[in-house]
Amino acid sequence: MIKGDFAKGRRIMSAMLPLMRVLEQGGKFIQCIKHGVEVSGLHAGPMRPPLKGLNTEEKRELEQVIRTLKTTVKSICEGN
């Protein structure tokens, strides 16, 4: 349980910073959100023009950040 545990909350917030950096850089917030939804197993649909999807490198970077975030948050919640 994390409720009221500010130390864990701060650790989780710190773990989220790399994801926030990816979302806020380069003007591709919507593309990142849609790809993140797809990676999570939900269908987000295609980009509406004039937006274009993420390139292979951008997708790889986002996927790595998500994997690391999930692993870190799980560890924090388990008390590590």
C-alpha distances in whole Angstrom, upper triangle without the diagonal:
4,6,9,8,12,12,10,11,14,14,13,16,18,18,19,22,24,23,24,27,28,28,30,33,36,36,34,31,32,33,30,28,30,30,26,26,29,27,24,26,27,31,31,35,38,38,40,43,44,40,40,37,36,38,37,36,34,32,32,30,28,27,26,24,22,22,21,18,17,17,16,12,12,13,10,7,9,9,13
4,6,5,8,9,7,7,11,11,10,13,15,15,16,19,21,21,21,24,26,25,27,30,33,33,32,29,30,31,28,26,28,28,25,25,28,26,23,26,27,30,30,34,36,36,39,42,42,38,39,36,34,37,36,35,32,31,30,29,26,26,25,22,21,21,20,17,16,16,14,11,12,12,9,7,10,10,13
4,6,8,11,9,9,12,14,13,14,17,17,18,21,23,23,23,26,28,27,28,31,34,34,33,30,31,32,29,27,30,30,26,26,30,28,25,28,28,32,31,35,38,37,39,42,43,39,40,37,36,39,38,37,34,33,33,31,28,28,28,25,23,24,23,19,19,20,18,14,15,16,13,11,14,13,16
4,6,9,9,8,11,13,13,14,17,18,19,21,24,24,23,26,28,28,29,32,35,35,34,31,32,34,31,29,32,32,29,29,32,31,28,31,31,35,34,38,40,40,41,44,44,41,42,39,38,40,40,38,36,35,35,33,30,30,30,27,25,26,24,21,21,22,19,16,17,18,14,13,15,14,17
4,6,6,6,9,10,11,12,14,16,17,19,22,22,22,25,27,27,28,30,34,34,33,30,32,33,30,28,31,31,28,29,32,30,27,30,31,34,34,38,40,39,41,44,44,41,41,38,37,39,38,37,34,33,33,30,28,28,27,24,23,24,22,19,19,19,16,14,15,15,11,11,13,11,14
4,5,5,6,9,10,10,12,14,15,17,20,20,20,22,25,25,25,28,32,32,31,28,30,32,29,27,31,31,27,28,31,30,28,31,32,34,34,37,39,38,40,43,42,39,39,37,35,37,37,35,33,32,32,29,27,28,26,23,23,24,21,18,19,20,16,14,16,16,12,12,15,13,15
4,5,5,6,9,10,11,12,14,16,19,20,20,22,24,25,25,28,31,32,32,29,31,32,29,28,31,31,27,29,31,29,28,31,32,35,34,38,39,39,41,43,43,39,39,37,35,37,36,34,32,31,31,28,26,27,25,22,22,22,19,17,18,18,14,13,15,14,10,11,14,11,12
4,5,5,6,9,10,10,12,15,17,18,18,21,23,23,24,27,30,31,30,27,29,30,26,25,28,28,24,26,28,26,24,28,29,32,31,35,37,36,39,41,41,37,37,35,32,34,34,32,30,29,28,26,24,24,22,19,19,19,17,14,14,14,11,9,11,10,7,8,10,9,10
4,5,5,6,9,10,11,13,16,16,16,19,21,20,21,24,28,28,27,24,26,28,24,23,26,26,22,24,27,25,23,26,27,30,29,33,34,34,36,38,38,35,35,33,31,33,33,31,28,28,27,25,22,23,22,19,18,19,17,14,14,15,12,10,13,13,9,10,13,12,13
4,5,5,6,9,10,11,14,15,15,17,19,20,20,23,26,27,27,24,26,28,24,23,27,27,23,25,28,26,24,28,29,32,30,34,35,34,36,38,38,35,35,32,30,32,32,30,27,27,27,24,22,23,21,18,18,19,17,14,15,16,13,11,14,14,10,12,15,14,14
4,5,5,6,9,10,13,14,15,16,19,19,20,22,26,27,26,24,26,27,23,23,26,25,22,24,26,24,23,26,28,30,30,33,34,34,36,38,38,34,34,31,29,31,30,28,26,25,24,22,20,21,19,16,16,16,13,11,13,13,9,8,11,10,7,10,13,11,11
4,5,5,6,9,11,12,12,15,17,17,18,21,24,25,24,21,23,24,20,19,23,22,19,20,23,21,19,23,24,27,26,30,31,31,33,35,35,31,31,29,26,28,28,26,23,23,22,20,18,18,17,14,13,14,12,9,10,11,8,6,9,10,7,9,12,12,12
4,5,5,7,10,10,10,12,15,15,16,18,22,22,22,19,21,23,19,18,22,22,18,20,23,21,20,24,25,27,26,29,30,29,31,33,33,30,30,27,25,27,27,25,23,22,22,19,17,18,17,14,14,16,13,10,12,14,11,9,13,14,11,12,16,15,15
4,5,5,8,10,10,12,14,15,16,18,21,22,22,20,22,23,20,20,23,22,19,22,24,22,22,25,26,29,27,31,31,30,33,34,34,30,30,28,25,27,26,24,22,22,21,18,17,18,16,13,14,15,12,10,13,13,10,10,14,13,11,14,17,16,15
4,6,7,8,10,11,13,14,16,17,21,22,21,19,21,21,18,18,21,20,17,19,21,19,18,22,23,26,25,28,29,28,31,33,33,29,28,26,23,25,24,22,19,19,18,15,14,15,13,10,10,11,8,6,9,10,7,7,11,11,10,12,15,15,13
4,6,5,6,9,10,11,12,15,18,19,18,15,18,18,15,14,18,17,14,16,19,17,17,20,21,23,22,25,26,25,28,30,29,26,25,23,20,22,22,20,18,17,17,14,12,14,13,9,9,11,10,6,9,11,9,9,12,14,12,14,17,17,17
4,5,5,6,9,10,10,12,16,17,17,15,18,18,15,15,19,18,16,18,21,19,19,23,24,25,24,27,27,26,28,29,29,25,25,23,20,22,22,20,17,18,17,14,13,15,13,10,11,14,11,9,13,14,12,12,16,16,15,17,20,20,19
4,5,5,6,9,10,11,14,16,15,14,17,17,13,14,18,16,14,17,19,17,18,21,22,24,23,25,25,24,27,28,27,23,23,20,17,19,19,16,14,14,14,10,9,12,10,7,9,11,9,8,12,13,12,13,16,17,16,19,21,21,20
4,5,5,6,9,10,13,14,13,11,14,13,10,11,14,13,11,14,16,14,15,18,19,20,19,22,22,21,23,25,24,21,20,18,15,17,17,15,12,13,13,10,8,10,10,6,7,10,10,8,11,13,12,13,16,17,17,18,21,22,21
4,5,5,6,9,12,12,12,10,13,14,11,11,15,15,13,15,18,17,17,21,21,22,20,23,23,21,23,24,24,20,20,18,16,19,19,17,14,15,16,13,10,13,13,10,11,14,13,11,14,16,15,15,18,20,19,20,23,24,23
4,5,5,6,10,11,11,10,14,14,11,13,16,16,14,17,20,18,19,23,23,24,22,24,23,21,24,25,23,20,20,18,16,17,18,16,13,14,15,11,10,14,13,10,12,15,14,13,16,18,17,17,21,22,21,23,26,26,25
4,6,6,8,10,9,8,11,11,8,10,13,12,11,15,16,15,17,20,20,21,19,21,20,18,21,22,21,17,17,15,12,14,14,12,9,11,12,8,7,11,11,8,10,13,13,12,15,18,17,18,21,22,22,23,26,27,26
4,6,8,8,7,5,8,9,6,8,11,11,10,13,15,15,16,19,19,19,17,19,18,16,18,20,19,15,15,14,12,15,16,14,11,12,14,11,9,12,13,11,11,15,15,14,16,19,18,18,21,23,23,24,27,28,27
4,7,7,8,6,10,11,10,11,14,15,14,17,19,19,20,23,22,22,20,21,21,18,20,20,19,16,17,16,14,16,18,17,13,15,17,14,12,16,16,13,15,18,18,16,19,22,21,21,24,26,25,26,29,30,29
4,6,7,8,11,12,10,13,15,15,15,18,20,20,21,24,24,24,21,22,21,18,20,20,18,15,16,15,13,14,16,14,11,14,15,12,12,16,16,14,16,19,19,18,21,23,22,23,26,27,27,28,31,32,31
4,6,8,11,11,10,13,15,15,16,19,20,20,22,25,24,23,20,21,19,16,18,17,15,13,13,13,11,12,15,13,10,13,15,13,13,16,17,16,18,21,21,20,23,26,25,26,29,30,30,31,34,35,34
4,6,8,9,10,12,14,14,16,18,19,20,22,24,23,22,19,19,17,14,15,15,13,10,11,12,11,14,16,16,12,14,17,15,14,18,19,17,19,22,23,21,24,27,26,26,29,31,31,32,35,36,35
4,6,5,6,9,10,11,12,14,15,16,18,20,19,18,15,16,14,11,13,13,12,9,9,9,8,11,14,13,10,11,14,13,11,15,17,15,16,19,20,20,22,24,25,25,27,29,29,30,33,34,33
4,5,5,6,9,10,10,12,14,15,16,19,17,17,14,15,14,12,14,15,14,11,12,11,10,14,16,15,12,12,15,14,11,14,16,14,15,18,19,18,20,23,23,22,25,27,27,27,30,32,31
4,5,5,6,9,10,11,12,14,15,17,15,14,11,12,11,9,10,12,12,9,10,9,10,14,16,16,13,13,16,15,13,15,18,16,16,19,21,19,21,24,24,24,26,29,28,29,32,33,33
4,6,5,6,8,10,11,12,14,16,14,13,10,11,10,7,10,12,12,8,8,6,6,10,12,13,10,9,13,13,10,13,16,15,15,18,20,19,20,23,24,24,26,28,29,29,32,34,33
4,5,5,6,9,10,10,12,14,14,14,11,13,12,11,14,16,15,12,11,8,7,11,12,12,8,8,11,10,7,10,13,11,11,14,16,15,16,19,20,20,22,25,25,25,28,30,29
4,6,5,6,9,10,11,13,11,12,9,11,12,11,14,16,16,13,13,11,10,14,15,16,12,11,14,13,10,11,14,13,11,15,17,15,16,19,20,19,21,24,24,24,27,29,29
4,5,5,6,9,10,11,9,8,6,8,8,8,11,14,15,12,11,9,10,13,14,16,13,11,14,14,11,12,16,15,13,16,19,17,18,21,22,22,23,26,27,26,29,31,31
4,5,5,6,9,10,10,9,8,10,10,10,14,16,17,13,12,8,8,11,11,12,10,7,10,11,8,9,12,12,11,13,16,16,16,19,21,20,22,24,25,26,28,30,29
4,5,5,6,9,9,10,9,12,13,13,17,19,20,16,15,12,11,14,14,14,11,9,11,11,8,7,11,10,8,11,13,12,12,16,17,17,18,21,22,22,24,26,26
4,5,5,7,6,7,6,10,12,13,16,19,20,17,16,13,13,16,16,17,15,12,14,15,11,11,14,14,11,13,16,15,14,17,19,18,19,22,23,23,25,27,27
4,5,5,5,5,6,9,11,12,16,19,20,17,15,12,12,14,14,16,14,11,13,15,12,10,14,15,12,14,17,17,16,19,21,20,21,24,25,25,27,29,29
4,5,7,9,10,12,14,15,19,22,23,19,17,14,13,15,13,15,13,10,11,12,10,7,11,12,9,10,14,14,13,15,18,17,18,21,22,22,24,27,26
4,6,9,10,13,16,17,21,24,25,21,20,17,16,18,17,18,16,13,14,15,12,10,13,13,10,11,14,13,11,14,17,16,16,19,21,20,22,25,25
4,7,9,12,15,17,20,23,25,22,20,17,17,19,18,20,18,15,16,18,15,13,16,17,13,14,17,17,15,17,20,19,19,22,24,23,24,27,28
4,6,9,12,15,18,21,23,20,19,16,17,19,19,21,19,16,18,19,16,15,18,18,15,16,20,19,17,20,22,21,21,25,26,25,26,29,30
4,6,9,12,15,18,20,17,17,14,16,18,18,21,19,16,18,20,17,16,20,20,17,19,22,21,20,23,25,24,25,28,29,28,30,33,33
4,7,9,11,15,17,14,14,12,14,17,18,20,17,15,18,19,16,16,19,19,17,19,22,21,20,24,26,24,25,29,29,29,31,34,34
4,7,9,12,15,13,12,11,13,16,18,20,18,16,19,21,18,18,22,22,20,22,25,24,24,27,29,28,29,32,33,32,34,37,37
4,6,9,11,10,9,8,11,14,16,19,17,15,18,20,18,18,22,22,21,23,26,25,25,28,30,30,31,34,35,34,37,39,39
4,6,8,6,6,6,10,13,16,18,15,14,18,19,17,18,22,22,21,24,26,25,26,29,30,30,31,34,35,35,37,39,39
4,6,6,8,9,13,16,19,21,18,18,22,22,20,22,25,25,24,27,29,28,29,32,33,33,34,37,38,37,40,42,42
3,5,7,10,14,16,19,21,19,19,23,23,22,24,27,27,26,29,31,30,31,35,36,35,37,40,40,40,43,45,45
4,7,10,13,15,19,20,18,19,23,23,21,24,27,26,26,29,31,30,32,35,36,35,37,40,40,40,43,45,45
4,7,10,12,16,17,15,15,19,19,18,20,23,22,22,25,27,27,28,31,32,31,34,36,36,37,40,41,41
4,7,9,12,14,12,13,16,17,16,18,21,21,21,24,26,25,27,29,31,31,33,35,36,36,39,41,40
4,7,9,12,9,9,13,14,13,14,17,18,18,20,22,22,23,26,27,28,29,32,32,33,35,37,36
4,7,8,6,6,9,10,10,12,14,15,15,18,19,20,21,24,25,25,27,29,30,31,33,35,34
4,6,5,6,9,10,11,12,14,16,17,18,20,21,23,25,26,27,29,30,32,33,35,37,35
4,6,5,6,9,10,11,12,14,15,16,18,20,21,23,24,26,27,29,30,32,33,35,33
4,5,5,6,9,10,11,12,14,15,17,18,20,21,23,24,26,27,29,30,32,33,31
4,5,5,6,9,10,11,12,14,16,17,18,20,21,22,24,26,27,28,30,32,30
4,5,5,6,9,10,11,12,14,15,16,18,20,21,22,24,26,27,29,30,29
4,6,5,6,9,10,11,12,14,15,17,18,20,21,23,24,26,27,29,27
4,5,5,6,9,10,11,12,14,16,17,18,20,21,22,24,26,27,25
4,5,5,6,9,10,10,12,14,15,16,18,20,21,22,24,26,24
4,5,5,6,9,10,11,12,14,15,17,18,20,21,23,25,23
4,5,5,6,8,10,11,12,14,15,17,18,20,21,23,21
4,6,5,6,9,10,10,12,14,15,16,18,20,21,20
4,5,5,6,9,10,10,12,14,15,16,18,20,19
4,5,5,6,9,10,11,12,14,16,17,19,17
4,6,5,6,9,10,11,12,14,15,17,15
4,5,5,6,8,10,10,12,14,15,14
4,6,5,6,9,10,11,12,14,14
4,6,5,6,9,10,11,13,11
4,5,5,6,9,10,11,9
4,5,5,6,9,10,10
4,5,5,6,9,9
4,5,5,6,5
4,5,5,5
4,5,7
4,6
4
